[in-house]
Amino acid sequence: MKIKKSEIKIFIALIVLILGYFFTEGGEFSDNFKPVSNICNKEMKEKDYVQKYCKGTIEYVLSDKTRVDCLTDEYAIEYDWAHKWAESIGQSLYYAHMTGLKPAVAIIMRSPEDEKYIKRIQLADEKITIFRIKAYE
């Protein structure tokens, strides 16, 4: 049985996704998280950023009923908060595989310190295009 390169990438992406869940405390911020400024609109949710910045189809439904946050002619884009960087990798790679488009993430940054998560994505897979959304001044 020969394993395809794409199957290995999906497996690795799923492992990163699972590990990311645990390292981000189940997707919730730890108690010591403090935004750098009060400029960040605490009312805005991830979907609000998708609505504001997506230049394609929002919530594109795939054959397996999963949803791509934003589908353009070139990219399958997963929008996520910076601290959920690992999850965004797995989702973007999966959506790219399912659509035949390039993988991309739109990372919503609440402070300049969130740049560390961008570096982690770059280290994990250099083919993923990263769009930064700065939700701070």
A tleap script that builds the chain and sets N, CA, C and O, in Angstrom:
source leaprc.protein.ff14SB
mol = sequence {
  NMET LYS ILE LYS LYS SER GLU ILE LYS ILE
  PHE ILE ALA LEU ILE VAL LEU ILE LEU GLY
  TYR PHE PHE THR GLU GLY GLY GLU PHE SER
  ASP ASN PHE LYS PRO VAL SER ASN ILE CYS
  ASN LYS GLU MET LYS GLU LYS ASP TYR VAL
  GLN LYS TYR CYS LYS GLY THR ILE GLU TYR
  VAL LEU SER ASP LYS THR ARG VAL ASP CYS
  LEU THR ASP GLU TYR ALA ILE GLU TYR ASP
  TRP ALA HIE LYS TRP ALA GLU SER ILE GLY
  GLN SER LEU TYR TYR ALA HIE MET THR GLY
  LEU LYS PRO ALA VAL ALA ILE ILE MET ARG
  SER PRO GLU ASP GLU LYS TYR ILE LYS ARG
  ILE GLN LEU ALA ASP GLU LYS ILE THR ILE
  PHE ARG ILE LYS ALA TYR CGLU
}
set mol.1.N position { 0.848 -1.182 0.000 }
set mol.1.CA position { 0.000 0.000 0.000 }
set mol.1.C position { 0.889 1.240 0.000 }
set mol.1.O position { 1.710 1.427 0.898 }
set mol.2.N position { 0.719 2.070 -1.001 }
set mol.2.CA position { 1.508 3.285 -1.120 }
set mol.2.C position { 0.708 4.469 -0.573 }
set mol.2.O position { -0.456 4.661 -0.928 }
set mol.3.N position { 1.344 5.254 0.291 }
set mol.3.CA position { 0.692 6.420 0.874 }
set mol.3.C position { 1.022 7.636 0.029 }
set mol.3.O position { 2.184 7.900 -0.279 }
set mol.4.N position { -0.018 8.372 -0.341 }
set mol.4.CA position { 0.164 9.564 -1.166 }
set mol.4.C position { 0.695 10.715 -0.321 }
set mol.4.O position { 0.437 10.802 0.879 }
set mol.5.N position { 1.437 11.588 -0.976 }
set mol.5.CA position { 1.987 12.766 -0.310 }
set mol.5.C position { 0.875 13.635 0.272 }
set mol.5.O position { 1.032 14.191 1.359 }
set mol.6.N position { -0.244 13.757 -0.440 }
set mol.6.CA position { -1.364 14.575 0.045 }
set mol.6.C position { -1.985 13.967 1.301 }
set mol.6.O position { -2.441 14.699 2.179 }
set mol.7.N position { -2.007 12.631 1.395 }
set mol.7.CA position { -2.545 11.973 2.590 }
set mol.7.C position { -1.649 12.232 3.799 }
set mol.7.O position { -2.139 12.409 4.914 }
set mol.8.N position { -0.346 12.253 3.577 }
set mol.8.CA position { 0.591 12.538 4.664 }
set mol.8.C position { 0.395 13.967 5.158 }
set mol.8.O position { 0.384 14.212 6.364 }
set mol.9.N position { 0.239 14.919 4.224 }
set mol.9.CA position { 0.022 16.317 4.609 }
set mol.9.C position { -1.260 16.468 5.417 }
set mol.9.O position { -1.286 17.195 6.411 }
set mol.10.N position { -2.318 15.790 5.000 }
set mol.10.CA position { -3.587 15.880 5.732 }
set mol.10.C position { -3.428 15.271 7.121 }
set mol.10.O position { -3.947 15.819 8.094 }
set mol.11.N position { -2.720 14.149 7.231 }
set mol.11.CA position { -2.486 13.525 8.527 }
set mol.11.C position { -1.709 14.467 9.445 }
set mol.11.O position { -2.066 14.639 10.611 }
set mol.12.N position { -0.658 15.069 8.922 }
set mol.12.CA position { 0.147 16.007 9.714 }
set mol.12.C position { -0.704 17.204 10.126 }
set mol.12.O position { -0.622 17.663 11.266 }
set mol.13.N position { -1.514 17.707 9.210 }
set mol.13.CA position { -2.379 18.845 9.515 }
set mol.13.C position { -3.353 18.497 10.636 }
set mol.13.O position { -3.611 19.321 11.514 }
set mol.14.N position { -3.890 17.289 10.611 }
set mol.14.CA position { -4.817 16.877 11.670 }
set mol.14.C position { -4.115 16.768 13.022 }
set mol.14.O position { -4.679 17.142 14.050 }
set mol.15.N position { -2.894 16.260 13.020 }
set mol.15.CA position { -2.131 16.176 14.271 }
set mol.15.C position { -1.876 17.581 14.819 }
set mol.15.O position { -2.045 17.828 16.012 }
set mol.16.N position { -1.469 18.496 13.938 }
set mol.16.CA position { -1.229 19.879 14.351 }
set mol.16.C position { -2.519 20.485 14.892 }
set mol.16.O position { -2.500 21.203 15.891 }
set mol.17.N position { -3.621 20.200 14.243 }
set mol.17.CA position { -4.924 20.704 14.678 }
set mol.17.C position { -5.260 20.212 16.080 }
set mol.17.O position { -5.694 20.992 16.928 }
set mol.18.N position { -5.061 18.934 16.321 }
set mol.18.CA position { -5.357 18.359 17.635 }
set mol.18.C position { -4.432 18.938 18.693 }
set mol.18.O position { -4.887 19.317 19.772 }
set mol.19.N position { -3.144 19.010 18.399 }
set mol.19.CA position { -2.200 19.576 19.363 }
set mol.19.C position { -2.511 21.046 19.635 }
set mol.19.O position { -2.422 21.505 20.773 }
set mol.20.N position { -2.872 21.770 18.596 }
set mol.20.CA position { -3.226 23.177 18.755 }
set mol.20.C position { -4.393 23.372 19.691 }
set mol.20.O position { -4.426 24.329 20.465 }
set mol.21.N position { -5.354 22.466 19.623 }
set mol.21.CA position { -6.514 22.552 20.512 }
set mol.21.C position { -6.068 22.486 21.969 }
set mol.21.O position { -6.519 23.275 22.799 }
set mol.22.N position { -5.180 21.540 22.276 }
set mol.22.CA position { -4.727 21.391 23.645 }
set mol.22.C position { -3.816 22.533 24.091 }
set mol.22.O position { -3.876 22.957 25.245 }
set mol.23.N position { -2.977 23.033 23.190 }
set mol.23.CA position { -2.068 24.106 23.554 }
set mol.23.C position { -2.761 25.455 23.677 }
set mol.23.O position { -2.196 26.390 24.244 }
set mol.24.N position { -3.964 25.567 23.158 }
set mol.24.CA position { -4.717 26.823 23.308 }
set mol.24.C position { -5.830 26.673 24.339 }
set mol.24.O position { -6.768 27.469 24.376 }
set mol.25.N position { -5.715 25.654 25.164 }
set mol.25.CA position { -6.668 25.435 26.253 }
set mol.25.C position { -8.092 25.322 25.737 }
set mol.25.O position { -9.004 25.984 26.232 }
set mol.26.N position { -8.266 24.470 24.733 }
set mol.26.CA position { -9.600 24.227 24.212 }
set mol.26.C position { -10.177 25.406 23.468 }
set mol.26.O position { -11.396 25.544 23.370 }
set mol.27.N position { -9.318 26.256 22.945 }
set mol.27.CA position { -9.798 27.380 22.160 }
set mol.27.C position { -10.105 28.618 22.986 }
set mol.27.O position { -10.519 29.633 22.426 }
set mol.28.N position { -9.920 28.568 24.281 }
set mol.28.CA position { -10.225 29.722 25.131 }
set mol.28.C position { -8.928 30.420 25.525 }
set mol.28.O position { -7.878 29.784 25.621 }
set mol.29.N position { -9.004 31.718 25.749 }
set mol.29.CA position { -7.839 32.457 26.218 }
set mol.29.C position { -7.558 32.101 27.669 }
set mol.29.O position { -8.480 31.845 28.443 }
set mol.30.N position { -6.299 32.086 28.028 }
set mol.30.CA position { -5.963 31.899 29.437 }
set mol.30.C position { -6.289 33.182 30.185 }
set mol.30.O position { -6.448 34.239 29.575 }
set mol.31.N position { -6.389 33.089 31.494 }
set mol.31.CA position { -6.777 34.238 32.316 }
set mol.31.C position { -5.777 35.380 32.238 }
set mol.31.O position { -6.142 36.529 32.483 }
set mol.32.N position { -4.520 35.092 31.901 }
set mol.32.CA position { -3.512 36.152 31.883 }
set mol.32.C position { -3.398 36.861 30.539 }
set mol.32.O position { -2.500 37.683 30.359 }
set mol.33.N position { -4.284 36.566 29.596 }
set mol.33.CA position { -4.249 37.250 28.313 }
set mol.33.C position { -4.782 38.663 28.468 }
set mol.33.O position { -5.860 38.873 29.023 }
set mol.34.N position { -4.020 39.631 27.974 }
set mol.34.CA position { -4.441 41.031 28.043 }
set mol.34.C position { -4.225 41.663 26.671 }
set mol.34.O position { -3.116 41.609 26.139 }
set mol.35.N position { -5.256 42.255 26.094 }
set mol.35.CA position { -5.035 42.951 24.823 }
set mol.35.C position { -4.147 44.169 25.043 }
set mol.35.O position { -4.145 44.765 26.120 }
set mol.36.N position { -3.391 44.533 24.004 }
set mol.36.CA position { -2.471 45.659 24.114 }
set mol.36.C position { -3.217 46.981 24.250 }
set mol.36.O position { -2.772 47.879 24.964 }
set mol.37.N position { -4.339 47.096 23.572 }
set mol.37.CA position { -5.070 48.352 23.645 }
set mol.37.C position { -6.564 48.080 23.723 }
set mol.37.O position { -7.012 46.951 23.520 }
set mol.38.N position { -7.318 49.109 24.014 }
set mol.38.CA position { -8.768 48.983 24.075 }
set mol.38.C position { -9.410 49.255 22.722 }
set mol.38.O position { -10.636 49.306 22.614 }
set mol.39.N position { -8.591 49.429 21.691 }
set mol.39.CA position { -9.091 49.722 20.353 }
set mol.39.C position { -9.819 48.504 19.780 }
set mol.39.O position { -10.778 48.651 19.023 }
set mol.40.N position { -9.373 47.328 20.134 }
set mol.40.CA position { -9.976 46.107 19.625 }
set mol.40.C position { -11.443 46.052 20.056 }
set mol.40.O position { -11.754 46.125 21.245 }
set mol.41.N position { -12.320 45.926 19.093 }
set mol.41.CA position { -13.743 45.857 19.380 }
set mol.41.C position { -14.056 44.474 19.931 }
set mol.41.O position { -14.058 43.494 19.186 }
set mol.42.N position { -14.315 44.389 21.209 }
set mol.42.CA position { -14.549 43.101 21.848 }
set mol.42.C position { -15.858 42.466 21.394 }
set mol.42.O position { -16.096 41.283 21.642 }
set mol.43.N position { -16.689 43.231 20.744 }
set mol.43.CA position { -17.961 42.712 20.252 }
set mol.43.C position { -17.782 41.945 18.944 }
set mol.43.O position { -18.610 41.101 18.603 }
set mol.44.N position { -16.706 42.232 18.211 }
set mol.44.CA position { -16.510 41.587 16.905 }
set mol.44.C position { -16.145 40.118 17.083 }
set mol.44.O position { -15.313 39.755 17.915 }
set mol.45.N position { -16.787 39.299 16.285 }
set mol.45.CA position { -16.519 37.875 16.292 }
set mol.45.C position { -15.761 37.525 15.013 }
set mol.45.O position { -15.639 38.340 14.098 }
set mol.46.N position { -15.263 36.311 14.973 }
set mol.46.CA position { -14.516 35.858 13.801 }
set mol.46.C position { -15.328 36.065 12.521 }
set mol.46.O position { -14.793 36.535 11.516 }
set mol.47.N position { -16.605 35.717 12.553 }
set mol.47.CA position { -17.444 35.852 11.357 }
set mol.47.C position { -17.569 37.302 10.893 }
set mol.47.O position { -17.759 37.563 9.705 }
set mol.48.N position { -17.462 38.249 11.838 }
set mol.48.CA position { -17.509 39.664 11.463 }
set mol.48.C position { -16.301 40.046 10.620 }
set mol.48.O position { -16.413 40.843 9.688 }
set mol.49.N position { -15.141 39.472 10.949 }
set mol.49.CA position { -13.932 39.736 10.165 }
set mol.49.C position { -14.036 39.088 8.781 }
set mol.49.O position { -13.565 39.648 7.791 }
set mol.50.N position { -14.650 37.915 8.720 }
set mol.50.CA position { -14.857 37.267 7.422 }
set mol.50.C position { -15.731 38.172 6.557 }
set mol.50.O position { -15.409 38.424 5.396 }
set mol.51.N position { -16.830 38.656 7.118 }
set mol.51.CA position { -17.736 39.539 6.383 }
set mol.51.C position { -17.013 40.799 5.899 }
set mol.51.O position { -17.234 41.259 4.779 }
set mol.52.N position { -16.161 41.344 6.745 }
set mol.52.CA position { -15.481 42.604 6.433 }
set mol.52.C position { -14.384 42.451 5.375 }
set mol.52.O position { -14.213 43.332 4.533 }
set mol.53.N position { -13.639 41.337 5.412 }
set mol.53.CA position { -12.445 41.221 4.587 }
set mol.53.C position { -12.518 40.211 3.435 }
set mol.53.O position { -11.700 40.281 2.518 }
set mol.54.N position { -13.451 39.297 3.458 }
set mol.54.CA position { -13.505 38.278 2.405 }
set mol.54.C position { -13.889 38.899 1.068 }
set mol.54.O position { -14.894 39.603 0.967 }
set mol.55.N position { -13.093 38.638 0.056 }
set mol.55.CA position { -13.356 39.135 -1.301 }
set mol.55.C position { -13.746 37.957 -2.199 }
set mol.55.O position { -13.328 37.873 -3.354 }
set mol.56.N position { -14.549 37.058 -1.645 }
set mol.56.CA position { -14.980 35.881 -2.391 }
set mol.56.C position { -16.271 35.350 -1.807 }
set mol.56.O position { -17.088 36.106 -1.281 }
set mol.57.N position { -16.447 34.043 -1.903 }
set mol.57.CA position { -17.641 33.388 -1.369 }
set mol.57.C position { -17.434 33.082 0.107 }
set mol.57.O position { -16.444 32.459 0.490 }
set mol.58.N position { -18.374 33.525 0.926 }
set mol.58.CA position { -18.314 33.299 2.372 }
set mol.58.C position { -19.050 32.010 2.714 }
set mol.58.O position { -20.133 31.741 2.196 }
set mol.59.N position { -18.433 31.203 3.611 }
set mol.59.CA position { -19.026 29.956 4.095 }
set mol.59.C position { -19.362 28.999 2.938 }
set mol.59.O position { -20.477 28.487 2.839 }
set mol.60.N position { -18.380 28.777 2.080 }
set mol.60.CA position { -18.554 27.853 0.960 }
set mol.60.C position { -18.650 26.432 1.514 }
set mol.60.O position { -17.752 25.982 2.226 }
set mol.61.N position { -19.736 25.721 1.190 }
set mol.61.CA position { -19.975 24.383 1.718 }
set mol.61.C position { -19.370 23.340 0.785 }
set mol.61.O position { -19.664 23.309 -0.410 }
set mol.62.N position { -18.515 22.483 1.355 }
set mol.62.CA position { -17.884 21.403 0.599 }
set mol.62.C position { -18.795 20.169 0.575 }
set mol.62.O position { -19.811 20.129 1.268 }
set mol.63.N position { -18.429 19.181 -0.213 }
set mol.63.CA position { -19.247 17.978 -0.360 }
set mol.63.C position { -19.438 17.223 0.956 }
set mol.63.O position { -20.433 16.519 1.124 }
set mol.64.N position { -18.492 17.362 1.891 }
set mol.64.CA position { -18.610 16.678 3.180 }
set mol.64.C position { -19.280 17.552 4.244 }
set mol.64.O position { -19.259 17.228 5.432 }
set mol.65.N position { -19.864 18.647 3.805 }
set mol.65.CA position { -20.612 19.592 4.650 }
set mol.65.C position { -19.730 20.471 5.531 }
set mol.65.O position { -20.244 21.216 6.364 }
set mol.66.N position { -18.401 20.395 5.359 }
set mol.66.CA position { -17.537 21.357 6.057 }
set mol.66.C position { -17.613 22.668 5.292 }
set mol.66.O position { -18.012 22.689 4.128 }
set mol.67.N position { -17.233 23.754 5.938 }
set mol.67.CA position { -17.390 25.079 5.346 }
set mol.67.C position { -16.066 25.832 5.315 }
set mol.67.O position { -15.370 25.954 6.323 }
set mol.68.N position { -15.744 26.325 4.141 }
set mol.68.CA position { -14.573 27.176 3.967 }
set mol.68.C position { -15.014 28.592 4.318 }
set mol.68.O position { -16.007 29.081 3.780 }
set mol.69.N position { -14.283 29.260 5.221 }
set mol.69.CA position { -14.672 30.612 5.628 }
set mol.69.C position { -14.779 31.553 4.434 }
set mol.69.O position { -15.739 32.314 4.314 }
set mol.70.N position { -13.771 31.490 3.545 }
set mol.70.CA position { -13.747 32.392 2.393 }
set mol.70.C position { -13.077 31.684 1.222 }
set mol.70.O position { -11.930 31.248 1.320 }
set mol.71.N position { -13.801 31.576 0.123 }
set mol.71.CA position { -13.272 30.924 -1.061 }
set mol.71.C position { -13.143 31.955 -2.170 }
set mol.71.O position { -14.131 32.576 -2.563 }
set mol.72.N position { -11.915 32.141 -2.682 }
set mol.72.CA position { -11.675 33.059 -3.789 }
set mol.72.C position { -11.270 32.237 -5.008 }
set mol.72.O position { -11.238 31.008 -4.949 }
set mol.73.N position { -10.967 32.904 -6.097 }
set mol.73.CA position { -10.530 32.194 -7.299 }
set mol.73.C position { -9.186 31.495 -7.077 }
set mol.73.O position { -8.866 30.521 -7.758 }
set mol.74.N position { -8.406 31.999 -6.122 }
set mol.74.CA position { -7.057 31.477 -5.897 }
set mol.74.C position { -6.893 30.713 -4.587 }
set mol.74.O position { -6.111 29.764 -4.517 }
set mol.75.N position { -7.636 31.125 -3.529 }
set mol.75.CA position { -7.392 30.605 -2.185 }
set mol.75.C position { -8.624 30.025 -1.508 }
set mol.75.O position { -9.754 30.456 -1.741 }
set mol.76.N position { -8.368 29.030 -0.659 }
set mol.76.CA position { -9.335 28.542 0.329 }
set mol.76.C position { -8.815 29.101 1.659 }
set mol.76.O position { -7.788 28.647 2.165 }
set mol.77.N position { -9.521 30.082 2.220 }
set mol.77.CA position { -9.003 30.833 3.369 }
set mol.77.C position { -9.751 30.480 4.646 }
set mol.77.O position { -10.980 30.522 4.696 }
set mol.78.N position { -8.994 30.135 5.669 }
set mol.78.CA position { -9.529 29.910 7.003 }
set mol.78.C position { -9.224 31.142 7.850 }
set mol.78.O position { -8.064 31.529 7.985 }
set mol.79.N position { -10.245 31.754 8.412 }
set mol.79.CA position { -10.084 32.892 9.324 }
set mol.79.C position { -10.045 32.353 10.737 }
set mol.79.O position { -10.856 31.504 11.107 }
set mol.80.N position { -9.096 32.849 11.534 }
set mol.80.CA position { -9.040 32.421 12.931 }
set mol.80.C position { -8.268 33.421 13.768 }
set mol.80.O position { -7.472 34.210 13.260 }
set mol.81.N position { -8.526 33.366 15.066 }
set mol.81.CA position { -7.775 34.179 16.017 }
set mol.81.C position { -6.340 33.672 16.047 }
set mol.81.O position { -6.095 32.487 15.825 }
set mol.82.N position { -5.418 34.538 16.311 }
set mol.82.CA position { -3.995 34.193 16.266 }
set mol.82.C position { -3.656 33.016 17.175 }
set mol.82.O position { -2.867 32.150 16.796 }
set mol.83.N position { -4.244 32.975 18.366 }
set mol.83.CA position { -3.899 31.901 19.298 }
set mol.83.C position { -4.384 30.530 18.815 }
set mol.83.O position { -3.986 29.505 19.368 }
set mol.84.N position { -5.237 30.504 17.792 }
set mol.84.CA position { -5.720 29.252 17.227 }
set mol.84.C position { -4.984 28.922 15.925 }
set mol.84.O position { -5.544 28.308 15.016 }
set mol.85.N position { -3.727 29.340 15.857 }
set mol.85.CA position { -2.903 29.178 14.669 }
set mol.85.C position { -2.823 27.729 14.190 }
set mol.85.O position { -2.879 27.472 12.988 }
set mol.86.N position { -2.694 26.789 15.112 }
set mol.86.CA position { -2.526 25.384 14.720 }
set mol.86.C position { -3.787 24.849 14.046 }
set mol.86.O position { -3.708 24.117 13.059 }
set mol.87.N position { -4.931 25.214 14.576 }
set mol.87.CA position { -6.191 24.783 13.962 }
set mol.87.C position { -6.319 25.355 12.550 }
set mol.87.O position { -6.792 24.675 11.639 }
set mol.88.N position { -5.900 26.597 12.377 }
set mol.88.CA position { -6.032 27.232 11.062 }
set mol.88.C position { -5.188 26.517 10.012 }
set mol.88.O position { -5.574 26.456 8.845 }
set mol.89.N position { -4.045 25.978 10.413 }
set mol.89.CA position { -3.191 25.245 9.470 }
set mol.89.C position { -3.924 24.021 8.945 }
set mol.89.O position { -4.018 23.814 7.735 }
set mol.90.N position { -4.439 23.220 9.852 }
set mol.90.CA position { -5.127 21.995 9.448 }
set mol.90.C position { -6.325 22.265 8.562 }
set mol.90.O position { -6.528 21.590 7.553 }
set mol.91.N position { -7.116 23.256 8.943 }
set mol.91.CA position { -8.298 23.568 8.163 }
set mol.91.C position { -7.937 24.106 6.778 }
set mol.91.O position { -8.543 23.712 5.782 }
set mol.92.N position { -6.958 24.998 6.711 }
set mol.92.CA position { -6.601 25.563 5.407 }
set mol.92.C position { -6.042 24.498 4.464 }
set mol.92.O position { -6.356 24.501 3.274 }
set mol.93.N position { -5.222 23.595 4.983 }
set mol.93.CA position { -4.678 22.526 4.142 }
set mol.93.C position { -5.786 21.583 3.666 }
set mol.93.O position { -5.787 21.149 2.514 }
set mol.94.N position { -6.713 21.275 4.548 }
set mol.94.CA position { -7.817 20.399 4.172 }
set mol.94.C position { -8.702 21.060 3.112 }
set mol.94.O position { -9.048 20.440 2.106 }
set mol.95.N position { -9.061 22.314 3.347 }
set mol.95.CA position { -9.920 23.021 2.389 }
set mol.95.C position { -9.227 23.173 1.034 }
set mol.95.O position { -9.871 23.065 -0.009 }
set mol.96.N position { -7.936 23.418 1.048 }
set mol.96.CA position { -7.184 23.533 -0.211 }
set mol.96.C position { -7.201 22.202 -0.958 }
set mol.96.O position { -7.382 22.166 -2.175 }
set mol.97.N position { -7.013 21.125 -0.227 }
set mol.97.CA position { -7.038 19.792 -0.833 }
set mol.97.C position { -8.407 19.510 -1.457 }
set mol.97.O position { -8.491 18.987 -2.568 }
set mol.98.N position { -9.456 19.852 -0.750 }
set mol.98.CA position { -10.823 19.575 -1.212 }
set mol.98.C position { -11.241 20.451 -2.394 }
set mol.98.O position { -12.076 20.043 -3.201 }
set mol.99.N position { -10.672 21.638 -2.500 }
set mol.99.CA position { -11.085 22.572 -3.558 }
set mol.99.C position { -10.094 22.667 -4.713 }
set mol.99.O position { -10.445 23.153 -5.788 }
set mol.100.N position { -8.867 22.211 -4.504 }
set mol.100.CA position { -7.842 22.343 -5.534 }
set mol.100.C position { -7.242 23.740 -5.584 }
set mol.100.O position { -6.532 24.083 -6.529 }
set mol.101.N position { -7.528 24.546 -4.564 }
set mol.101.CA position { -6.994 25.909 -4.492 }
set mol.101.C position { -5.809 25.960 -3.543 }
set mol.101.O position { -5.466 24.960 -2.914 }
set mol.102.N position { -5.187 27.124 -3.442 }
set mol.102.CA position { -4.048 27.307 -2.538 }
set mol.102.C position { -4.541 27.482 -1.114 }
set mol.102.O position { -5.579 28.106 -0.894 }
set mol.103.N position { -3.800 26.934 -0.126 }
set mol.103.CA position { -4.181 27.117 1.272 }
set mol.103.C position { -3.799 28.509 1.768 }
set mol.103.O position { -2.732 29.028 1.439 }
set mol.104.N position { -4.685 29.103 2.560 }
set mol.104.CA position { -4.408 30.422 3.133 }
set mol.104.C position { -5.114 30.545 4.480 }
set mol.104.O position { -6.150 29.925 4.722 }
set mol.105.N position { -4.529 31.354 5.337 }
set mol.105.CA position { -5.146 31.672 6.623 }
set mol.105.C position { -5.202 33.187 6.767 }
set mol.105.O position { -4.286 33.899 6.357 }
set mol.106.N position { -6.288 33.662 7.353 }
set mol.106.CA position { -6.408 35.068 7.714 }
set mol.106.C position { -6.367 35.073 9.231 }
set mol.106.O position { -7.319 34.655 9.890 }
set mol.107.N position { -5.265 35.546 9.775 }
set mol.107.CA position { -5.041 35.499 11.216 }
set mol.107.C position { -5.424 36.839 11.836 }
set mol.107.O position { -4.904 37.890 11.461 }
set mol.108.N position { -6.344 36.775 12.791 }
set mol.108.CA position { -6.820 37.976 13.478 }
set mol.108.C position { -5.941 38.194 14.699 }
set mol.108.O position { -5.953 37.406 15.645 }
set mol.109.N position { -5.178 39.282 14.658 }
set mol.109.CA position { -4.196 39.575 15.705 }
set mol.109.C position { -4.748 40.645 16.643 }
set mol.109.O position { -5.195 41.701 16.197 }
set mol.110.N position { -4.712 40.366 17.932 }
set mol.110.CA position { -5.198 41.318 18.928 }
set mol.110.C position { -4.081 42.161 19.533 }
set mol.110.O position { -4.343 43.120 20.258 }
set mol.111.N position { -2.842 41.801 19.235 }
set mol.111.CA position { -1.711 42.578 19.736 }
set mol.111.C position { -0.484 42.271 18.888 }
set mol.111.O position { -0.450 41.261 18.185 }
set mol.112.N position { 0.526 43.139 18.949 }
set mol.112.CA position { 1.761 42.867 18.192 }
set mol.112.C position { 2.428 41.558 18.619 }
set mol.112.O position { 3.139 40.941 17.827 }
set mol.113.N position { 2.207 41.136 19.848 }
set mol.113.CA position { 2.798 39.888 20.335 }
set mol.113.C position { 2.271 38.667 19.581 }
set mol.113.O position { 2.896 37.607 19.593 }
set mol.114.N position { 1.128 38.818 18.931 }
set mol.114.CA position { 0.559 37.703 18.170 }
set mol.114.C position { 1.400 37.336 16.953 }
set mol.114.O position { 1.136 36.326 16.301 }
set mol.115.N position { 2.390 38.133 16.647 }
set mol.115.CA position { 3.293 37.830 15.535 }
set mol.115.C position { 3.979 36.473 15.743 }
set mol.115.O position { 4.350 35.815 14.771 }
set mol.116.N position { 4.149 36.055 16.989 }
set mol.116.CA position { 4.777 34.754 17.264 }
set mol.116.C position { 3.981 33.615 16.638 }
set mol.116.O position { 4.557 32.607 16.230 }
set mol.117.N position { 2.660 33.767 16.559 }
set mol.117.CA position { 1.832 32.729 15.956 }
set mol.117.C position { 2.012 32.692 14.441 }
set mol.117.O position { 1.949 31.627 13.826 }
set mol.118.N position { 2.235 33.848 13.854 }
set mol.118.CA position { 2.510 33.918 12.409 }
set mol.118.C position { 3.779 33.131 12.102 }
set mol.118.O position { 3.825 32.371 11.135 }
set mol.119.N position { 4.797 33.315 12.918 }
set mol.119.CA position { 6.065 32.605 12.725 }
set mol.119.C position { 5.868 31.089 12.830 }
set mol.119.O position { 6.506 30.330 12.100 }
set mol.120.N position { 4.994 30.650 13.728 }
set mol.120.CA position { 4.730 29.215 13.872 }
set mol.120.C position { 4.079 28.650 12.604 }
set mol.120.O position { 4.412 27.548 12.167 }
set mol.121.N position { 3.163 29.399 12.029 }
set mol.121.CA position { 2.515 28.948 10.796 }
set mol.121.C position { 3.553 28.849 9.681 }
set mol.121.O position { 3.571 27.877 8.926 }
set mol.122.N position { 4.414 29.855 9.583 }
set mol.122.CA position { 5.456 29.861 8.550 }
set mol.122.C position { 6.388 28.666 8.702 }
set mol.122.O position { 6.797 28.067 7.707 }
set mol.123.N position { 6.724 28.318 9.939 }
set mol.123.CA position { 7.594 27.165 10.179 }
set mol.123.C position { 6.898 25.850 9.831 }
set mol.123.O position { 7.529 24.925 9.320 }
set mol.124.N position { 5.606 25.773 10.106 }
set mol.124.CA position { 4.863 24.536 9.879 }
set mol.124.C position { 4.697 24.225 8.398 }
set mol.124.O position { 4.844 23.073 7.987 }
set mol.125.N position { 4.396 25.232 7.599 }
set mol.125.CA position { 4.194 25.000 6.171 }
set mol.125.C position { 4.378 26.306 5.419 }
set mol.125.O position { 3.549 27.211 5.521 }
set mol.126.N position { 5.452 26.402 4.673 }
set mol.126.CA position { 5.773 27.642 3.960 }
set mol.126.C position { 4.860 27.905 2.767 }
set mol.126.O position { 4.890 28.994 2.195 }
set mol.127.N position { 4.048 26.916 2.386 }
set mol.127.CA position { 3.150 27.100 1.238 }
set mol.127.C position { 1.835 27.778 1.620 }
set mol.127.O position { 1.081 28.200 0.743 }
set mol.128.N position { 1.558 27.885 2.906 }
set mol.128.CA position { 0.316 28.520 3.339 }
set mol.128.C position { 0.485 30.041 3.267 }
set mol.128.O position { 1.397 30.602 3.873 }
set mol.129.N position { -0.395 30.692 2.527 }
set mol.129.CA position { -0.378 32.148 2.456 }
set mol.129.C position { -1.031 32.690 3.722 }
set mol.129.O position { -2.065 32.189 4.163 }
set mol.130.N position { -0.417 33.716 4.298 }
set mol.130.CA position { -0.917 34.285 5.547 }
set mol.130.C position { -1.359 35.723 5.312 }
set mol.130.O position { -0.599 36.558 4.821 }
set mol.131.N position { -2.600 35.983 5.674 }
set mol.131.CA position { -3.144 37.343 5.644 }
set mol.131.C position { -3.300 37.796 7.093 }
set mol.131.O position { -3.977 37.140 7.885 }
set mol.132.N position { -2.681 38.902 7.431 }
set mol.132.CA position { -2.766 39.427 8.798 }
set mol.132.C position { -3.926 40.412 8.902 }
set mol.132.O position { -4.079 41.297 8.061 }
set mol.133.N position { -4.741 40.246 9.943 }
set mol.133.CA position { -5.786 41.207 10.255 }
set mol.133.C position { -5.449 41.753 11.629 }
set mol.133.O position { -5.507 41.037 12.628 }
set mol.134.N position { -5.095 43.029 11.668 }
set mol.134.CA position { -4.705 43.643 12.936 }
set mol.134.C position { -5.944 44.243 13.604 }
set mol.134.O position { -6.491 45.246 13.146 }
set mol.135.N position { -6.366 43.618 14.676 }
set mol.135.CA position { -7.544 44.072 15.430 }
set mol.135.C position { -7.085 44.907 16.629 }
set mol.135.O position { -7.619 44.793 17.732 }
set mol.136.N position { -6.096 45.734 16.382 }
set mol.136.CA position { -5.561 46.654 17.400 }
set mol.136.C position { -4.991 47.847 16.669 }
set mol.136.O position { -4.817 47.818 15.451 }
set mol.137.N position { -4.703 48.888 17.410 }
set mol.137.CA position { -4.135 50.098 16.791 }
set mol.137.C position { -2.656 50.150 16.984 }
set mol.137.O position { -2.007 51.094 16.533 }
savepdb mol mol.pdb
quit
